[in-house]
Amino acid sequence: MKELIENFAGQIEKGIEIFAANPPKAIKNKYANVVISGLGGSGIGGTIIKDLSTSFAYAPVIVNKEYSIPAFVDSNTLFIASSYSGDTEETISATQIALEKKANIICITSGGKLASMAREKGLDHLIIPGGHPPRACLGYSFTQLVSIFSANGLLPAEYEKYLKQSVPFLKTEESGIIEKAKNIAQKILNKRVIIYADSSREGIAIRFRQQLNENAKTLCWHHVVPEMNHNELVGWTENAEDHAVVFIRTITDHKRNQHRIEINKKIVNKYEPTVIEIWSEGSNDLERTLYVIHLVDWVSYFLAGLKGVDIMDIKVIDFLKNKLSEID
């Protein structure tokens, strides 16, 4: 796992080459809507790209994590199926329905049933390197999403340049990121982690939660500002010293939300002494996003080491999949 996290920038670099070598045919600025179907480590990129594109996309972007798909999907839909293994049963089911509805489909996968379906049906497909845990290969899959969105006018064309620039940026920041991650892992050890972020950064907060779940075998939760100010904030009226609160912050977060977070910190700190801020770094929104993703991945790695747990172990998920395979 360490080598895979270390190679995050390298994955992005390779991902750029993969897209350039086989650009999808489904490139046009005429889609009525976009649906990204994927789960877990294969699906988190969809949530993050939706957040990034909110201010730019000319059509609504929906992230689908179901066996079924929204009723509005039709021949005017860009449907992106993301399954690292190619065998995620929910994504396979959703893609089959999208095919029946004549959606414009692009598959992102390393192989499996999804790749076979794409080849058999003549669908656009981007094949990324396989054989690793999906959660450790976000650099490959997320790069395809950024390229698809940029090529389709759902993100500014500059994002292709930003993607290339992120490679040397992340490599330069690597040592600093690792030191920050070690420090954060020490602070959250043996605590229930609560992650808060501006609503425009929810995908990053979810990524952090998922990585703590899978890599560090840690239960935690996340919420977003301002929504949590209308409900969860009231829960901070009792001592919670066995918790650690992490605020993910970016200079481009909404100004009112910046004020909200400062007030939230004071409220939370009355009941929980461990309050941590993760500030993104970078010269543009894509770099800032990738910076935090890489940082929280390292946090989960170091926390797993401090806890003495097997970072690769996902036996409980394998058990679930095996049981499901016994059911028609």
N, C-alpha and C positions, 0 to 999 in steps of 0.2 A: 504493500500500500504506500509506503514512504516514497518509493521510486515513482509511482503513478502521480502522487501529489506534486512531487518535485518537477515532474514533466508537464505541468499544466500549461505553461507557455508553449512548450513543444507540441502539445496536442492542438493548440490553436493554430500554430504554424502549419502543421500537417493537415488540419481541417481546411484551411484556406486552399491548400493544394488540391485536396479531394474535390472541393466544389468547383474550382477552376478547371479541373480535368474533365468534369462531367456535369456541366450546368443543366438544371432541369428545363424541360420544354415549357412547363407551366409558369412562365414569366410574362406577366402583363399587368397593367394598372386598371383592370376592369372588374375585379372581384367584388361581389356584393357583401361578402363576409369571409372571415378566415376562422377555421377550426383546427386547433392543434390537439391531437389525441395522444396521450402518453401518461404513464404513471411512474411514481418513484423517481429513481435516478434518471430514468429515460424521459420523464415528464416535467421535471422541475425547470428545465430550459424553456419550456413553453410558457410557464408562469412568469419567468424573469423577462422573456422577450415581450410578453404582453405589457408588463410594466414599462419597459423601455420605450415601447412604441405608442403608448397612450396619447402622447401629445402630437404624434405625427401621422398615425395610420388613417387612411381615408375611408376604411371600412372597419366595422367592429371585429375584434379579435376575441374568440372564445377558447378557453382551455377546457378540454373534455377529458374526464377521468372515469368514464363509464363504459359498459358493454354496448350501450346504445349511443345514438348521436342526436343532436337537436333536430326537430322536425323541419326547420327551415333549410337544412342542407340540400343543395341541388346543383345543377350544372354551373351556377354562378359562384360556387363556393370553392375556395382554396382549402383543401383538406391536407394537413400534414400529419402523417402517422410516424410517431417516434417510439421505437422499441429497440433498445440496444441489442438484446438477444435475438429479437425477431420473433419471439415466441410468447410475448405477453398476451394472455388470452383475451383480456379486455380490449386491448388495442387491435388485435386481429379481428375480433367481432365488430368493433366500430368501423374498421376499414372496409370490411365486407359490405356493411350497410352503406357506407359512403360510395362504394363502387356501384352498388345497385341504383343509387340516386344520381349517378353520373357526375359526381364531384370531380374536380381537378385534383388529383392525388399526388403527393410527393412523399416517399417513404425514406426515413432515416434509420438505418439499422446496420448491424454487422453481419446479418445472415438470417438463418431460421426460416420460419413459415412466411414472415413478412417479405423477405427478399425473394422467396420462391413465388409468392403471389404477385409481386411487382414484375418479375421477369415474365411470368405466364400471361399476365394481363397487359403487359406493355406499359406499366406505370413508371413514372420518374422515380428513381431510387438513388440515394447517396449511401454508398457502402463505407462504413468507418471501421477501423481496426477492432477486432473482437478479442474474446478470451479473458476479459477482465471484469471486475464488478462494475455494473452500470454507473453507480454513484461516483466511481473514480475516473470516469471517461467523459465528464461533462464538457471538457474542452473540445473534444471532437464533435459532439452533437450540437452544442450551443453555437459553435461557429457556423454550422450549416444553417441554423435558424437566422442568425444575423445576416448571412449572405442572401438567403431567400427573401427576407424582409426588405433588405436594401435593394435587391434587384427588382422587386415588385413595387417599389415606391411606398412601402409601409414604414420604412425608416429612411432618413435622408441618405443620399448617395455617399456622403462623407463617412458613413459608418463602415464602409469597406476599408477606407483609409485608416479609420480609428482601430479597426480590427488588426490590421497589420502593425500599427504603431504599438498596440498593446503587448506584443511579444517582447520587444526589447525593454519596454517599461516594466513588465512583471519580472523579467530576469534581473533588472537593476534593483528592484525593490525586494527581491527574495530574502536576503539576509535579515532585513528589517522586519519583514512580515513574520518570519520564523521567531524572532525574539519577542515580538508582540504576542504571538500565539502562545508561546511558552508561558508568558506572564499571565495571560488570561486563563489558560488551563489551570494554573496553580490556584487562581482566585476562585474558580468555580468548582474545584474538586470537592466532592462530598456534599454538594448543594443541588437543590432543584433549580434548574435554570429557567428563567422567564425572559423571553426575547421580545423587545418592542422596536418598532420602526415606523417611519412615515408610511402611510398607506401606499404610496408610490414605490415602496421598497419591500413590499410584502414577500415577493418571490425570494429575495435574499434572506429574509427572516425564516422563511420555510426551509430554504436550503440549510441554514444553520441548524434548525431543529432536526431535520432529517439526518444530517451528518452526525449529530450528537446521538440520535436514536440508534443508527446502524453501526457507526464506528466505535463510539464510546459506551454503547449499551446503556444509555441514559434517557429516562423519561423527562420531558420538558414541554413547555408550550410557548406559543407566540401570540401576539395581538398587535394591532396597528393603531396609530394615532391619525385621526381624532376619534375613531369609533370607540376605543377602549376608555376614553374620557367620559363616555355616556353610560358605562356599565361597570367594567372591570375595576376601574379606579376606586370604586366604593369598597371593593374587597380589601383594599389596603388600609384597614382600620384595626388590624391586630398584628402582633409581633410575628415575624416570619424570618427569623434569623438563620433558618436552614435553607434559605433561598438565595439565589444570586440573580440580579436583574441586569440585563445587557441591553443598552440602547444602541441601535445601529443608526448612524447619522451621516448626512451628506449636506454639503453647503447649498445644494439646490433644492432641499426639502422646502415645502411651502413655509413662508415666513410665519404664519400663524401657528403652524405645527412646531416650528422651532421654539416659539414662546411656550407652547403647551408642554413640550418635552422638558424645558427648563423647570417649569412648575411641577410637572410630574416627578422629576428627580427629587425635589424637595419633599414632596408628599411621601414617596416610597422610602426615602432615606430615614424617615422617622421610625420605620418599622423594620427596615432591612439595611444593614450597614454595607453590604456588598453591592454597590452600584457601579457598573462599568460602562464606558462609552467606547464604541468602535467608530472612528471617523474614517470615511472613505478617502482615498487619495487618487489623484490622476488629473489630467488636463481636460477630460471630457467625460460624459456620462457613462460611456461604455467602459473606459478604463477604470472609473470609480466603482462600477459594478463588479468587474472582474477582480479588482483588488480585494474587495470585501469577501467575495466568494472564495478566493484563494486563502485569505486569512482565516476564515472560519473552518475551512477544510483542515488547515494545519491545527487549529484549536482542537478539533475532534480527534485528530491523530495523537496529539500530546496528552489529551485527557485520557484516551484509551490506555496509553502507556502508564500514566500515573495510577490508574485504577487497576492495572494488571489484567486487563481483559483482552481477548483475542479480537483484534480489529476486523478480521476477515469472517468471523463467525456470524452466520445468519440462519442457524439451524431452525429457528422458530418459523421463519418465512418458508424454508424448504419443507418443513413439516406441513404447513398450510397448503402449499402447492401440491404435495404428494397426496394429501387427503382429497383435495379438489379433483385430482386426476382420476380418483376412484369413482367419482360421481358423473353420471351421464348428463 
